[in-house]
Amino acid sequence: MKQSLLVYYKDIKVEGKIDLDKNESYIIAATHPNSFLDAIILATILKQPLYFLARSDVFKKSWADFILRKLNLIPIYRLQEGLENLTKNDKTFSECYAILENQGSILIFAEGISLIDKKVRPLKKGLTRIGFGAEQKNQFKLKTHVVPIGINYQKAAQFGNNILISIQDKIALKPYQEAYQESANQCYINFNQTLLNSLKQASIETEDEEVFDSIAEQVENKHYKLAYLKNISERLAYLKSNRIEQWEMLNNAIHTIKKLQHKYGFGLAKSSYSLVDLILVIILSPLACLGYCFNRMPFAVANYISNKKVKLIEFYDSVKLVLGTLLWILWAALLSILFGLLLHPLFFLFPFALVISGKAYLLFKNKTATILSTFRYKRMKKSEAAQHSDSDYKKFKQAKKTLDELIFDAI
């Protein structure tokens, strides 16, 4: 699954780490912008086995219930699934207590809803009820900690973007024992506020996603960090609230930059390549072509089905990734059998050849994109009319200067 993630996303960066102790229990509290893809990503980057709480309606079929439970998923019943089903959460909570009593880890999306946007919503009480319920049952001796994690997609539901994961300091439940015993409900409220603050620290929030995304596309990879991106978001909020004229100048500059980048087909103006990159592209090209031809089919089919069948954007990436991975496994098995029957007895090595050639294609694709982007930018710069005051190059440079002055130089 990790390899599939690297096919769909350019880079997955993780800031911070979980300081695990085998004598402690953990509840992973994460933001939830992209359906069950969020759980897949966290299961991939975190070292310890995880149990997951998932909406109960996906467990309705007996075969689905069997498979999902084998994958460590536990149903949580919401009001949407019927008021009469809420009492079934008692069993779910008991299962969670048992996991925490055995120093296990549970992933809970504390917002209780998945929406693709850059915003952290108020938290539900389910996490606190499970955590404090388990501690109360065991006289607050479990050493349960909650680990806040922010999942930030550069552009969810779009191929080839970045994901930034921010892991914050763990929060112990033990210090809240006295407050819990005085008033459980007030304790839930206070703890959720602390957790919400941590999740906000771990997340990029903005009311102007289109503007923010356009600026984030201009950020070099070495600067693509949470603190830097949060500074951009805060700067945008300041300009929009306090500097209307500069806000309009910024929007005009972004429009000009995107228009010219689309016209000439380049990305970052500062992108460059070395002679080594050029040689690498030439060397990789035959293997990359094979990688594309042999690996393309399952992912193309998954993309087609996702476009046709998935109605909610929050599920698009998740379905495409899982379906693409399953189809690739079947495709690799089929090609391996054909390869073994027709060509060579070492058919079991064919899946490894598919993976290697696929990786070669991705590297070739990224290096080629950088080379072409640099070449196209230089073509605009050296065009016959480039020195005219109204040339595209001069317009681009002026717009880039405005963007730098209003955003990058100010943070």
N, C-alpha and C positions, 0 to 999 in steps of 0.2 A: 504493500500500500504506500510505503514511503517513496518508492520509485515512481508510482503513479502521480503522487503529489508533485514531484519534481518535473513531471511532464507538463502538468497543468499550470504550475506556478514557477516564475523565474527564480525566486529566492524566498526562503522561509528563515527569518531571523528571530532568534530568541534572546531576549534581554533578561538577566536575572536567572536564578536557579532555585530549586526547592532543596532546602537543607533537611534531608530525610533522616529520621531516627527510627530504627526498627522497633523501639518501644513506644512509639507514638502512633496515633490514628490521624488520618487526614481527610478533610473534605475539600475537594478542589472546586472553588467557586469561580466560574468563568463567565464572561460576557457571551452573548449568543446571537451573532449577526447572520449566521449562514447555515441554519438547520443542522442536520446530523454530520455535516462536514466538519463542524467545530470539534465534535467528539473524536472523529477520525484523526484530526490533526493533533489534538492533545494526547491521544493514545499513542501516536507515533513518536512524539518528542519527549514524553515523560517515561521514565525508566520503570516505574513500579506498575504492577497490574492494577487496572481500574475497573470499578463497577460504575454503571451509568443509570441514571434515572431517565426514563423515556415515557412519553405520553401513552396512555393505556390503549388507545384505539388501534395501535399497530400490533397489539398482542391478541386481537380478537380470534384469528384463526389458530387452531391448535398447532399446526405445523410452524406458524410464525412465532407462537409463544415458545415452542421448543427451541427453535434456532436462536431467537433473540436471547433467551436465558442462557444458552450455551455461550453466547458472546458477552455474558456478564451484564445484560440489560435487565433492569427491574422496572415494572410498570408503576407509574404514578397517576392517580385518578384525579382529573380536574372537573370543575363544575360543568364544563362543556360536554363531558362524557356522561352526564346525568347525575342528578343529586343523589340518587339511590346508590351510586357506586362509590361515593366518597368514603363510606365506612371501610371499603376494601384497603384504604390507605393504612389502616392499622397493621395489616399484614406486611405492607411495604415498609413501614417504619420499623417493624420488628426485624425484618431482613437487614435493614440498614444498621440497626443497633448491633446485630450479630457480626456484621462486617467490621464495624468500628471496634467492637470488643476483641476482635482477632487482629488488631493493628492493620486493618485494611484501608483502602482509599476509595472514596466515592466521588464521582464527578457530578456536580449539580449546577445547572444553569439558573442562577438565582433570580434572574429577571422573570423567568417563567414564560417567556415569549421570544420568538426569533423573528427579527425584522432587519432587513439589510439597510442599515444607515449608520452614520457615525454619531451614535447617541447612546448613553447608558441610562436605562430606565429604572424607576423605583423597584426595589427588591421585594419578592414575595417572602412569606414567613416559613415556607417549607424547609429551607436549609436550617434555619435556627431551631425549628421544632425537632428536626432529626438530630442535630448536633447536641443541643441541650437535653433532649429527651434521653439520648444514650448516656450522657454524662450523669444526669440525675439518677438513672437506673443503676449506675455503678459508682455512686457517691463521689462523682467528679474525680475519679482516679484513672480515667482512660487516657488522659493527656491528648485530647483531641485538639487539632489545630485546623484552622481554615486558611487555605492558600488562595489569595485573589489573583486571577489571571485575566488580562485583557487580550482579546484576539482582534487584531486590526488588519483588515484587508485594504490594500491600495484601491482596488476596484473589485468588489465581489461580483461573481458571475461574469467575469471577463478573463479570457485566456491570457497567460503570460505576465501576470502582475506579481507584486510582492505581498508577503504576509509578514506581519510583525507581531510577535508574541511577547508580552511583558509580564513577568512573574514578580509579584510583590512579596514583601515580608509576610511570613505566616502569622496568623492571629490566634493566640491561645484562648480557649473557652474557660479555663480554670479561674482567671481573675474575675469572671462575671458570676461566680457561684453565689456570692451574697446577694447581688442584684437580682439574680434569677429566683432565689428563694423568697425575696421580698415581693416581687411582682414579675411573673414570667412574661407577661405581655409587654411590659415596659422594657424588660431586658431584651426581648426580641427587637423592639423598635430601636433601642440604643445600639445594639450590636449591628443591626442592619445598616444604620447610619455610618458606623465605622467601616463596615465592609464596603458600602457604597462609595465612600471617599477613596478607599484603596483602589476599587475598580475604575473610578474616574481617573486616578493617577496613572493607571495602566492603560488607559484608552484615549484615542484621539476623538474629540467631539467637536462638531462644527454645525452651524445652522446653514452654511453655504457650501454644500458638498461639491457642487459643480465647479465653483471657483477654487476650492481647496484642492480637488483632484487635479485640476489643470495645473496648479502650481506645483503639486507633489510630483507630477510627471517631469518637471524641470529639475528636480533634486537629484544630484549625483548619488551614486550608490553608497559612497563613503559617508555621506551625510544622512542617509536614510535611517535615522534613529528616532526613537520615541520623543525624546526631549526636543529635538530639532523640529519635528513635525508638529508637536504641541505648541511650540513657539509660533509657528506659522499660523495655526488655528487661532491663537490668542491675538496675533497681529491683525488677522482678518476681522475679528470681532471688534477690535479697537477702531480700525479704519471705518468700518460700516457704521459704527455708533457715533464716532466723533469727528471723522474727516470725510464728509460726503464727497467733496470734490476729488480728493485723492482716491476714494473708493471707485468712483466712476473712471478715473484715469487708469486704475489698475485693471478694471474689467475690459476697457478698450485695449490695453496692452496685451492682455491674455488672449483676447479675440484675434488680434493681429498675429501674435506668435503662433497660435494654433492653425490659423488660416494658411500662413506661409509654410509651416511644417508639413501640413497636408499637401499643399501645392507642390513642394519640392521633394517630399518624401523623406525627411530626416527627423531625428529625434533631438537629443541633447546637442546644443551647439558646441559644447566642449568635448564631445566624444572624439576619440582618436584611436588609432591602431598602430601597431609596430610591425616591423618586417617579420618578426616571429609569428604574429597573428596571421599575416598573409600566407606565409609558408605553411602554417598549420591548416589553414582552410584548403589549400591546394592538396596537401597530403590526405586530409580527411574526406575529401569530396567523394571518392569511390565508395568508401565504407558508409558515408552518410547517405548516399543515394540508396544503397541496399537497406539501410536502417529505415529510411522513409517508406520504401516500397513494401517491406515486410511487416512493418509495425503500424502502418497507417489505417488499415481496414477496420480493426475493432474500435479504434477511437473515433473514426469517422461515423461508424454506425451508431455508437453511443451518443455522439453529438447530434445526429439526425433524430434519433428517438427522443432525446431530451428536448430538442426544439419543438417537436410535434406534440409530445405528451405532457410535459411539465407546465403547469399553469401558473404556479406561484414561484416567483423569482428566488425566494429563500431556499427552495429545494433544487434549483437548477444545477448548481455546482455539485451538490451532493450526489444527485442521481447520475450525472454525467461521469463523475469520478468513479463511483462504485460500479456502474454498468460497464464503463470502459475497462476497468481492471478485470472484471469477470469475463468479459468478452475476449480480452487479450489472453487470459489463461487458457480459454477454450481454443482460441486461434493458435496459440503456441503449441498446444497439445496436438491439434490437427496437422499443423505443418511438420511437427516432429515425426508423426506417424508416416506421413507421406514421404518425408525425407528418408526415413528408415527403410520404407518399402522399395523406394525407387532408386536411392542413391547410395546410402551408406549405413552400416550397422550401428554407428555411433550416434544414433538419432537423439539420444537423451541429452546430447550436448547442444542441440539446436536452440532450446530456450535461452541458454547462456549467450549464444551468438546473437539472438534477437535483442537481448538486453544490451550487449556491448555495442552492437550497430545502432541501436536506438539512442544510447548515450552519445555516440559519435555524431549522430544527426543533430541532437540538441546543441552540442558544443559548436558544431559547424554552423547551425542556424544563428546562434547568438553572435558568433564572431563575424559571420557574413553581414548580419544586420548592422553591427557597429561599423564595419568597413564601408558599407553602402551609405549609411547615414553620414559618415564623415565626408565621403566623396560628394554626396548631393549638396551638403552644406557648402563645401568649397566651390561647387559649380555655381551656386547662387552668388557666392561672394565674388567670383571671378567673371561673372557674366558681363557682356559688353556694356550694359546700362548700370552696372553696379555702383559707379561713381556719381551717377545723377542723384540729385537731392530727393527725388521721389521714387528711387529704385526700391525694389523689394528688399535688397540687402540693407539699405539705409533705414527702411521702415522697421525691419526686424531688429536691427541694432538699437534703434531708439526705443522700441517696445521692450526689449530685453533690459535696457538701461533703466527704464521706468520700473519694471518688475524688481530689479536688483535694489533700486533705491527705496522703494516702498516696502519691500518684504525682506529680501535676503540680507541687505546691509543693515537692516533695522533690528534684526533678532540676534 
